[in-house]
Amino acid sequence: MNPDIQDVDSLPQTLIAGGQNLAAHVGLSPNALKVVYATAVGHLEAGRLEAAAAGAFQLVSLDPRSEDHWALYGNALMKLGRFAEAVTAWEMAMACVPRFATAVTVARTAIAIGKLDNAAEALLMARSLRRTPAHEAELDALIEAWYAARG
């Protein structure tokens, strides 16, 4: 792991809890965030995972209210094999904007790494967000996997 890449736990909790947009506070334009986001996505798509994670971390540090930034950070962390941190980032994305796809991603990954309490919370969120028969089937399969993981 590159020591230059921060993790979710190192973000100032008051910044996250307050949902403060630090970028606006320091006078960065929204276009500056768009450039950082596009660059981080490009790094992720090109397989430059360390650079993608570093860029995504900058984004969540500057604007912790953005679901897209947290989801990108979670995706980069997952590809780096940092699954527990990815779950935390995706949970932050869900807190910003609850989405079925994010909830099942959190649940699936949390089950796989044995974080069953996190998985249970994500499953409850997914249950409240299900809209289609496909959602229902996916949720049922994940609930079965959760019970199997519990032993």
C-alpha positions as CSV (number, residue, x, y, z in Angstrom):
1,M,0.0,0.0,0.0
2,N,1.3,3.4,-0.9
3,P,1.7,5.4,2.4
4,D,0.9,8.6,0.5
5,I,-2.7,7.5,0.0
6,Q,-4.8,8.4,3.0
7,D,-7.7,6.3,4.3
8,V,-11.2,7.1,5.3
9,D,-10.4,7.0,9.0
10,S,-7.9,9.9,8.6
11,L,-10.5,12.3,7.3
12,P,-11.4,14.9,10.0
13,Q,-14.6,13.5,11.5
14,T,-16.0,17.0,12.0
15,L,-15.7,17.6,8.3
16,I,-17.6,14.5,7.4
17,A,-20.2,14.9,10.2
18,G,-20.8,18.5,9.2
19,G,-21.0,17.7,5.5
20,Q,-18.8,20.8,4.9
21,N,-17.8,21.5,1.4
22,L,-14.1,22.4,1.9
23,A,-13.6,23.1,-1.7
24,A,-16.2,25.9,-1.6
25,H,-14.8,27.1,1.7
26,V,-11.3,27.6,0.3
27,G,-12.6,29.1,-2.9
28,L,-12.1,26.2,-5.4
29,S,-14.5,26.3,-8.4
30,P,-16.8,23.4,-9.1
31,N,-14.9,22.9,-12.3
32,A,-11.7,22.2,-10.3
33,L,-13.5,19.3,-8.6
34,K,-14.7,18.1,-12.0
35,V,-11.2,18.0,-13.3
36,V,-9.9,16.0,-10.3
37,Y,-12.9,13.6,-10.7
38,A,-12.3,13.1,-14.4
39,T,-8.6,12.5,-13.8
40,A,-9.3,10.0,-11.0
41,V,-11.8,8.1,-13.2
42,G,-9.2,8.1,-16.0
43,H,-6.6,6.6,-13.7
44,L,-9.1,4.0,-12.5
45,E,-10.0,3.0,-16.0
46,A,-6.3,2.8,-17.1
47,G,-5.5,0.6,-14.1
48,R,-3.4,3.3,-12.3
49,L,-5.1,2.4,-9.0
50,E,-2.9,4.2,-6.6
51,A,-3.3,7.4,-8.5
52,A,-7.1,6.9,-8.7
53,A,-7.4,6.3,-5.0
54,A,-5.3,9.4,-4.2
55,G,-7.4,11.5,-6.5
56,A,-10.7,10.1,-5.1
57,F,-9.4,10.8,-1.6
58,Q,-8.7,14.4,-2.5
59,L,-12.3,14.6,-3.7
60,V,-13.9,13.2,-0.6
61,S,-11.6,15.4,1.5
62,L,-12.7,18.5,-0.4
63,D,-16.4,17.6,-0.7
64,P,-17.6,14.8,1.7
65,R,-21.2,15.3,0.7
66,S,-20.7,13.9,-2.8
67,E,-22.0,10.4,-3.3
68,D,-20.1,10.1,-6.6
69,H,-16.8,11.0,-4.9
70,W,-17.3,8.4,-2.2
71,A,-18.4,5.7,-4.7
72,L,-15.3,6.4,-6.8
73,Y,-13.1,6.2,-3.7
74,G,-14.7,2.9,-2.7
75,N,-14.2,1.5,-6.2
76,A,-10.6,2.4,-6.3
77,L,-10.0,0.9,-2.8
78,M,-11.8,-2.3,-3.9
79,K,-9.6,-2.7,-6.9
80,L,-6.6,-2.2,-4.7
81,G,-7.8,-5.1,-2.5
82,R,-8.6,-2.8,0.4
83,F,-12.1,-4.2,0.9
84,A,-12.9,-3.1,4.4
85,E,-12.0,0.5,3.5
86,A,-14.0,0.2,0.3
87,V,-17.1,-0.8,2.4
88,T,-16.6,2.2,4.6
89,A,-16.4,4.5,1.5
90,W,-19.5,3.0,0.0
91,E,-21.3,3.4,3.3
92,M,-20.4,7.1,3.1
93,A,-21.8,7.2,-0.4
94,M,-25.0,5.6,0.8
95,A,-25.3,8.2,3.6
96,C,-25.1,10.9,0.9
97,V,-27.6,9.4,-1.5
98,P,-29.1,6.0,-0.8
99,R,-29.1,3.8,-3.9
100,F,-30.0,0.2,-4.2
101,A,-26.9,-0.6,-6.3
102,T,-24.6,0.9,-3.7
103,A,-26.4,-0.9,-0.8
104,V,-26.0,-4.3,-2.5
105,T,-22.4,-3.6,-3.3
106,V,-21.7,-2.8,0.4
107,A,-23.6,-5.9,1.5
108,R,-21.9,-8.2,-1.0
109,T,-18.4,-7.0,-0.2
110,A,-19.1,-6.9,3.6
111,I,-20.4,-10.5,3.5
112,A,-17.3,-11.6,1.5
113,I,-14.9,-10.1,4.1
114,G,-16.9,-11.2,7.1
115,K,-18.2,-7.8,8.2
116,L,-21.7,-9.1,8.9
117,D,-22.9,-6.1,10.9
118,N,-22.1,-3.8,8.0
119,A,-23.7,-6.2,5.6
120,A,-26.9,-6.3,7.7
121,E,-27.1,-2.5,7.7
122,A,-26.6,-2.4,4.0
123,L,-29.2,-5.2,3.5
124,L,-31.8,-3.2,5.4
125,M,-31.0,-0.1,3.3
126,A,-31.3,-2.2,0.1
127,R,-34.7,-3.6,1.3
128,S,-36.0,-0.1,1.6
129,L,-34.7,0.8,-1.8
130,R,-35.8,-2.2,-3.8
131,R,-38.1,-1.3,-6.7
132,T,-38.1,-4.2,-9.2
133,P,-38.4,-8.0,-9.3
134,A,-34.7,-8.1,-10.2
135,H,-33.9,-6.1,-7.1
136,E,-36.0,-8.5,-5.0
137,A,-34.2,-11.5,-6.4
138,E,-30.8,-10.0,-5.8
139,L,-31.7,-9.0,-2.3
140,D,-33.1,-12.5,-1.5
141,A,-29.8,-14.0,-2.7
142,L,-27.8,-11.7,-0.6
143,I,-29.9,-12.4,2.5
144,E,-29.3,-16.1,1.9
145,A,-25.6,-15.5,1.6
146,W,-25.6,-13.4,4.8
147,Y,-27.4,-16.2,6.8
148,A,-24.9,-18.7,5.4
149,A,-21.9,-16.6,6.4
150,R,-23.3,-16.4,9.9
151,G,-23.0,-20.1,10.2
